[in-house]
Amino acid sequence: MSNKEKYQSIFLDSLSIKKSKFNKNLKYNDIPEWDSIGHMTLMSALEEGFSISMETDDIVEFSSFEKGIEILKKYKIAI
């Protein structure tokens, strides 16, 4: 599985959303599943899935699927 596939899979699984409801323009609070609880579940799954520990500022700034790609680059995760 590529990092891109893993990243998308973690989004779908963590937020319990169907692939049909997912798109790359997904933003925090765009869907009910991505609320504050969903956000922390997603952050935890990303840290575990990519074996990283994100800084608090990055967790706060992780406001969209695309922004997440930028943030993961900081941790040497190429999507």
C-alpha positions in Angstrom: 0.0 0.0 0.0 1.4 3.4 -1.0 1.5 6.3 1.5 -1.3 8.0 -0.5 -3.5 4.9 -0.1 -2.7 4.5 3.5 -3.4 8.2 4.2 -6.8 8.0 2.5 -7.6 4.7 4.2 -6.8 6.2 7.7 -9.1 9.1 6.9 -12.0 6.8 5.9 -11.5 4.4 8.8 -10.9 7.0 11.5 -13.8 9.1 10.6 -16.0 6.1 9.7 -17.0 7.6 6.4 -17.8 5.8 3.1 -15.5 6.2 0.2 -18.5 7.7 -1.7 -18.7 10.6 0.9 -14.9 11.3 0.7 -13.2 13.8 -1.5 -9.8 15.6 -1.5 -11.4 18.9 -0.6 -12.7 17.5 2.7 -12.2 20.0 5.6 -12.6 19.9 9.3 -16.3 20.2 10.3 -17.5 19.8 6.7 -19.1 16.6 7.7 -20.5 15.6 11.1 -17.9 12.8 11.4 -15.0 15.2 11.4 -15.8 17.0 14.7 -13.3 17.5 17.6 -13.6 13.8 18.7 -13.2 12.6 15.1 -10.2 14.9 14.7 -8.4 13.5 17.7 -9.2 9.9 16.5 -7.8 10.8 13.1 -4.6 12.4 14.5 -4.0 9.3 16.7 -4.5 7.0 13.8 -2.2 9.0 11.6 0.5 9.0 14.3 0.2 5.3 14.7 -0.1 4.5 11.0 3.0 6.5 10.0 4.9 6.0 13.2 5.2 9.7 14.0 4.4 12.0 16.9 2.9 15.3 15.7 3.5 18.6 17.4 0.4 20.3 19.0 0.6 23.1 16.5 0.4 20.6 13.6 -2.6 18.9 15.1 -4.4 22.2 15.4 -3.4 23.3 11.9 -4.5 20.0 10.4 -7.7 21.5 9.0 -8.2 19.6 5.7 -7.2 16.6 3.7 -4.8 18.7 1.6 -3.4 20.6 4.6 -2.6 17.2 6.1 -0.5 16.3 3.2 1.6 19.5 3.7 1.9 18.7 7.5 3.0 15.1 6.9 5.8 16.3 4.6 7.3 18.0 7.7 7.6 14.4 9.1 9.2 13.1 5.9 6.0 11.3 4.9 5.5 11.8 1.1 1.9 11.4 -0.1 
